[in-house]
Amino acid sequence: MGKHDDSGKFRVEYYCDGKDDDDKHHHKHDKDDHKKPPSNSCSVGDVHVFGTSSIETIFPKTIKVPVTLAETSVVVCVEANMNLEKPATEIIRAWKSAIIEQCELVPTFNPYSAKLFVKGFIRKNIEYATVDHTSPSSVCGDIRHMTAFLPFDFCTDITFPQTGPSLQLSPDFSSSGALANHCGNGAQINTGLFSNRQVYNEKPFCELIYTEFTELDIGKNLKNVSGFVQSFTSVQEKIVLRIGLKILQNQQVPLPVICPTPPPPPPPKCNKKW
């Protein structure tokens, strides 16, 4: 059903009629009733954005560069068992490298000390000689390889010097307050003052400087093959790893002030008469 409103515009109205009792179920429906949120739903309204102005502009004479906070050396011991695909008579060659997956610096209650959490793994590749055929005078086989990933993790202390570069972390803060009511005998419950400041600090990071390995490989499950030759099906690894790490943080470093070189003095005047 449609009708004209006071402004002269034509408005569409909808009515629903009940089957049992038309008088009780005869009411009006707006066209967009199904789009309106319920009265108890969450919503935001009356949002106003005001103009902003720059209060202060700073042009610091600094440069942002990675600053070395500390260098540390940590010794890690790793033990593992490696099962070979085929029985081996000897290990021909072995390569090892360390990969750091996680290096996180966590401040402590002392501003000049922190905890360094490191997690990674050793990638070890070995080549070994297998046994296929034997005779009283020889042993024949293929050269195979195996790559193993041996995980490790540790936590170590880092102490920063009080006179040198140290970890720079500006803290956040928040505050709140209340206003007194008109009678002066209490606070206004429906009004509050809140303030907070969040600083986005530079996260420290690590760099791997060097790695050193010493190890002992022990063949297990020995079995006589021919004469004095024995084969083994597993290798027990005992590795001592030394890791050199550098901890850095991007910081603002002042630029050096270079004074201009004064001009050379003028040559002396010669008053000699010829």
Secondary structure, DSSP 4 states (H G I P E B T S, - for coil): -EEE-TTS-EEE-EEE--SS-TTTT-EEE-TTGGGSPPTTS--------------------EEEEEEEEEEEEEEEEEEEEEEEEEEEEEEEEEEEEEEEEEEEEEE-SSTTEEEEEEEEEEEEEEEEEE-SEEETTEEE--EEEEEEEEEEEEEEEEE--SSS-----PPPEEEEEEEE-TTSSSEEEEEEEEEEE---PPPPEEEEEEEEEEEEEEEES-EEEETTEEEEEEEEEEEEEEEEEEEEEEEEEEPPP-PPPPPPPPPPPP----
